[in-house]
Amino acid sequence: MKQEKRKLRTIAPPFVVLGPSGVAVRDRLKRLASEDEKVLRLVGEHLGVLASMDLKARCADADEHSSDTWAARKKGLTAASSSRWAGAITKATHDQWALSRRCQLAHIQGLEAGVRTLTHRLSLPVGEKGAKRAPGGYRSKGEWFQKTRRLHILEHRLDVARAEREAGVVHVVRGGRKLLHTRHNLDAAQLSEAEWRERWEAARWFFAADGESGKRYGNETIRITPGGEVSIKLPAPLAELANAEHGRYVLASKVAFAHRGTEWADRVEANRAVAYRIHYDTGRGRWYLTASWQRPVAKTIPLETARSHGMAGVDTNADHFAAYQLDADGNPVGDPKRFFYDLTGIAQHRDAQIRHAITQVLHWAKRCGVAAIAIEDLDFTAEKTREKHGREKRFRQLISGIPTGNLKARLVSMAAETGLAIVAVDPAYTSMWGDQHWRKPLTAPRRKMSRHDAAGIAIGRRALGYPIRRRTAPPHDDQSDRRGHRTVQAGPGDRGREETRPPVTERARDARRRAGTQQGTRGTSTSKTVRDARSTGTWTQCSLLDTDSLGTVSATQPER
């Protein structure tokens, strides 16, 4: 039986990614006095207790939360701190509760996907091979039995998660669940109990204040002057620690933002809102201050404008970016470029590697003269599940290591500063079609093409609006062009589109004209001639008689 051809999924159209909507810069609080550190610890601890109490109250309200309950919570916090501290705490609580709800929904969707996969594979005979998009049965009866037990576990977890979502119950850990679990694995984390306790307490502190436009220097709670002087509005129970008027405490340290310092100073001098956050790094024993503010969403250029100067197609991989330049017509230009990074080690090292690689990509794109960078709109949330790739542990680790979320945020924000647009494309079939149609033609003795390089070309062509495949299939009935041109590289009217076709001679035209006008009942309108390749080059008459269906002799043959 002929196998049914698999249908391709619908390809989403490319789009220009919106620019960043916020900015955050950080500086270290240097040369703090011992009294300054004492005050910072007391304020952070006091506000952290209030934030924990408010989060507990918000989780208890569940779906019954209303503006009245919010006002009651804020009123209680104001008495123990101030109105602005209370507003910052309640806002952080609402954001954290909403994030927990979104994570809860994602957890339910993941459990549902796992249950579907296990149910499908358990329904198949043991040892049955699977297709490309549908997994087969399990290899042995023992594995089949273990998966039945896991199916029951996932179904139980799914029922519990659904019941909690309907009841509005969320599970939130202030300080982080990962750090909480580290308490039971101190040897593996190479931490003592005192060191872990210090990290746990610092993570649960609350030291953030939202900005307010129209107020002095854009923030009344944590105020920073254009000269870098930092002052803090102390909560009511700690007002006796103030060293300035109006219950404020001025730190001995001054800040100077090296990155975007001019933009920050302009906002502060204009009394525009700036939010601040102070946190303590227990590993280094340092205090840091982060300033953030909103900015108008950068106006993205139209897609046609982004395509006018060509495109730089970038393929994201586990250890490098594979990039290729394409002109406005979709043709590859030059040689492939690769920008490597190392995602092993601590989070700070990984983040630095990503930023360095993105900087190299942006500088190369500016030198190429393109106006936009094309990148895949990747999302591996449904591709790294244990049930879908149970045996392929290295593959799951590979796709889990690709920094899709961090990459998007970094690339968009850094590209906006360099004047480049980001065009996101559907990642379907880019690697497969790029390898099939572009890898071999562009491979040369001095140019080594990889599958990832060819994928960069495919991504760029999709962003430019051109098909990835170089040629379409010919017409199914014949090799003529009656159904339209068979290539997608150029239009049918372009000169030099294909090789030169052999000219039609005058003799052939005359023969077709005579065939249409000649009268009679002859079955064949013209005499059959052959050319003897061994002759002197003259055309000779065929010796076979040409007769019609009635048995009459053709007029073109002599009678005997």
SULFEN-V29995 format. One record per backbone hydrogen bond with DSSP energy under -1.0 kcal/mol. NH is the residue of the N-H (numbers start at 1). CO is the residue of the C=O. E is the energy in kcal/mol with one decimal. If there is no record, write none. Layout:
nh->(NH & NH)
co->(CO & CO)
e->(E & E)
This chain:
nh->(15 & 17 & 23 & 25 & 27 & 29 & 30 & 37 & 38 & 39 & 40 & 41 & 42 & 43 & 44 & 45 & 46 & 47 & 48 & 49 & 50 & 51 & 52 & 53 & 54 & 55 & 56 & 57 & 58 & 59 & 60 & 61 & 62 & 64 & 70 & 71 & 72 & 73 & 74 & 75 & 76 & 77 & 78 & 79 & 86 & 87 & 88 & 89 & 90 & 91 & 92 & 93 & 94 & 95 & 96 & 97 & 98 & 99 & 100 & 101 & 102 & 103 & 104 & 105 & 106 & 107 & 108 & 109 & 110 & 111 & 112 & 113 & 114 & 115 & 116 & 117 & 118 & 119 & 120 & 121 & 122 & 123 & 127 & 128 & 131 & 137 & 144 & 145 & 146 & 147 & 148 & 149 & 150 & 151 & 152 & 153 & 154 & 155 & 156 & 157 & 158 & 159 & 160 & 161 & 162 & 163 & 164 & 165 & 166 & 167 & 169 & 176 & 180 & 181 & 182 & 184 & 185 & 189 & 191 & 196 & 197 & 198 & 199 & 200 & 201 & 202 & 203 & 204 & 206 & 209 & 212 & 214 & 215 & 218 & 219 & 223 & 225 & 228 & 231 & 232 & 233 & 234 & 236 & 238 & 239 & 241 & 242 & 243 & 244 & 249 & 251 & 255 & 264 & 265 & 266 & 267 & 268 & 269 & 270 & 271 & 272 & 274 & 275 & 276 & 277 & 278 & 279 & 281 & 285 & 286 & 288 & 289 & 290 & 291 & 292 & 293 & 295 & 306 & 307 & 310 & 311 & 312 & 313 & 314 & 315 & 317 & 321 & 322 & 323 & 324 & 326 & 327 & 330 & 333 & 337 & 339 & 341 & 350 & 351 & 352 & 353 & 354 & 355 & 356 & 357 & 358 & 359 & 360 & 361 & 362 & 363 & 364 & 365 & 366 & 367 & 368 & 370 & 373 & 374 & 375 & 377 & 378 & 383 & 389 & 393 & 396 & 397 & 398 & 399 & 400 & 401 & 404 & 407 & 408 & 409 & 410 & 411 & 412 & 413 & 414 & 415 & 416 & 420 & 421 & 423 & 424 & 425 & 430 & 433 & 434 & 435 & 436 & 437 & 438 & 439 & 442 & 444 & 447 & 454 & 455 & 456 & 457 & 458 & 459 & 460 & 461 & 462 & 463 & 464 & 466 & 484 & 494 & 509 & 510 & 511 & 512 & 513 & 514 & 515 & 516 & 518 & 535 & 542 & 548 & 551 & 557)
co->(424 & 422 & 293 & 291 & 289 & 287 & 28 & 33 & 34 & 35 & 36 & 37 & 38 & 39 & 40 & 41 & 42 & 43 & 44 & 45 & 46 & 47 & 48 & 49 & 50 & 51 & 52 & 53 & 54 & 55 & 56 & 57 & 58 & 61 & 66 & 67 & 68 & 69 & 70 & 71 & 72 & 73 & 74 & 75 & 82 & 83 & 84 & 85 & 86 & 87 & 88 & 89 & 90 & 91 & 92 & 93 & 94 & 95 & 96 & 97 & 98 & 99 & 100 & 101 & 102 & 103 & 104 & 105 & 106 & 107 & 108 & 109 & 110 & 111 & 112 & 113 & 114 & 115 & 116 & 117 & 118 & 119 & 138 & 125 & 134 & 128 & 140 & 141 & 142 & 143 & 144 & 145 & 146 & 147 & 148 & 149 & 150 & 151 & 152 & 153 & 154 & 155 & 156 & 157 & 158 & 159 & 160 & 161 & 162 & 163 & 164 & 173 & 176 & 177 & 178 & 181 & 182 & 185 & 186 & 192 & 193 & 194 & 195 & 196 & 197 & 198 & 199 & 200 & 44 & 276 & 218 & 271 & 212 & 215 & 216 & 231 & 229 & 225 & 223 & 249 & 221 & 247 & 81 & 235 & 236 & 238 & 239 & 248 & 248 & 232 & 230 & 228 & 260 & 261 & 262 & 263 & 264 & 265 & 266 & 268 & 267 & 218 & 292 & 209 & 290 & 207 & 288 & 286 & 281 & 281 & 279 & 27 & 277 & 25 & 275 & 23 & 21 & 302 & 303 & 307 & 326 & 372 & 324 & 374 & 322 & 320 & 339 & 315 & 337 & 313 & 311 & 331 & 327 & 325 & 323 & 321 & 319 & 346 & 347 & 348 & 349 & 350 & 351 & 352 & 353 & 354 & 355 & 356 & 357 & 358 & 359 & 360 & 361 & 362 & 363 & 364 & 365 & 421 & 312 & 423 & 425 & 376 & 380 & 385 & 391 & 392 & 393 & 394 & 395 & 396 & 397 & 402 & 403 & 404 & 405 & 406 & 407 & 408 & 409 & 410 & 411 & 412 & 415 & 371 & 373 & 15 & 375 & 427 & 429 & 430 & 431 & 432 & 433 & 434 & 434 & 438 & 447 & 444 & 450 & 451 & 452 & 453 & 454 & 455 & 456 & 457 & 458 & 459 & 460 & 461 & 481 & 491 & 505 & 506 & 507 & 508 & 509 & 510 & 511 & 512 & 514 & 532 & 528 & 552 & 548 & 554)
e->(-1.8 & -3.3 & -2.4 & -2.9 & -2.3 & -2.5 & -1.1 & -2.1 & -1.8 & -2.2 & -2.5 & -2.2 & -2.1 & -2.6 & -2.5 & -2.4 & -2.3 & -2.5 & -1.8 & -1.8 & -1.7 & -2.3 & -2.2 & -2.2 & -2.3 & -2.3 & -2.1 & -2.0 & -2.3 & -2.3 & -1.8 & -1.6 & -1.2 & -2.3 & -2.0 & -2.3 & -2.2 & -2.2 & -2.5 & -2.2 & -1.8 & -2.0 & -2.1 & -1.3 & -2.5 & -2.1 & -2.2 & -2.2 & -2.5 & -2.0 & -2.1 & -2.2 & -2.4 & -2.2 & -2.2 & -2.4 & -2.3 & -2.2 & -1.9 & -1.8 & -2.0 & -2.4 & -2.2 & -2.0 & -2.2 & -2.2 & -2.0 & -2.3 & -2.1 & -2.1 & -2.5 & -2.1 & -2.1 & -2.4 & -2.2 & -2.2 & -2.4 & -2.4 & -2.2 & -2.4 & -2.4 & -1.1 & -2.7 & -1.7 & -1.9 & -1.5 & -2.0 & -2.3 & -2.2 & -2.1 & -1.4 & -1.6 & -1.9 & -2.2 & -1.6 & -1.7 & -2.6 & -2.4 & -1.9 & -2.4 & -2.6 & -2.2 & -2.2 & -2.6 & -2.5 & -2.2 & -2.3 & -2.1 & -2.3 & -1.7 & -2.8 & -1.7 & -1.6 & -2.3 & -1.3 & -1.3 & -1.8 & -1.8 & -2.3 & -2.5 & -2.4 & -2.0 & -2.0 & -2.6 & -2.4 & -2.1 & -2.2 & -1.1 & -1.6 & -2.6 & -2.2 & -2.9 & -1.4 & -2.1 & -1.4 & -2.5 & -1.9 & -2.2 & -2.6 & -2.6 & -2.6 & -2.0 & -1.2 & -1.2 & -1.5 & -1.7 & -1.6 & -1.1 & -1.7 & -2.4 & -2.6 & -1.9 & -2.2 & -2.4 & -2.1 & -1.6 & -2.3 & -2.5 & -1.4 & -1.5 & -2.7 & -1.5 & -2.9 & -2.0 & -1.8 & -2.6 & -2.0 & -3.0 & -2.0 & -1.4 & -2.6 & -2.9 & -3.0 & -2.9 & -2.6 & -2.0 & -1.9 & -2.1 & -1.5 & -1.5 & -2.3 & -1.3 & -2.3 & -2.5 & -3.0 & -1.4 & -2.6 & -2.4 & -3.1 & -2.0 & -2.8 & -2.2 & -1.8 & -2.8 & -2.8 & -2.4 & -2.6 & -2.0 & -2.6 & -2.1 & -2.2 & -2.2 & -2.2 & -2.3 & -2.3 & -2.5 & -2.1 & -1.9 & -2.1 & -2.6 & -2.3 & -2.3 & -2.4 & -2.1 & -1.9 & -1.7 & -1.3 & -2.5 & -2.5 & -2.4 & -2.6 & -1.6 & -1.1 & -1.9 & -1.7 & -2.1 & -2.3 & -1.9 & -2.4 & -1.8 & -1.3 & -2.1 & -1.9 & -2.3 & -1.9 & -2.4 & -3.0 & -2.3 & -1.9 & -2.5 & -2.5 & -1.8 & -2.3 & -2.0 & -2.8 & -2.6 & -1.8 & -1.2 & -2.6 & -1.9 & -2.0 & -1.8 & -2.4 & -2.0 & -1.0 & -1.1 & -2.4 & -1.2 & -2.0 & -1.6 & -1.7 & -1.4 & -2.1 & -2.5 & -2.2 & -2.5 & -2.1 & -2.0 & -1.7 & -2.5 & -1.5 & -1.3 & -1.7 & -2.6 & -2.2 & -2.1 & -2.3 & -2.7 & -1.9 & -1.2 & -2.3 & -1.3 & -1.0 & -1.1 & -1.5 & -1.5)
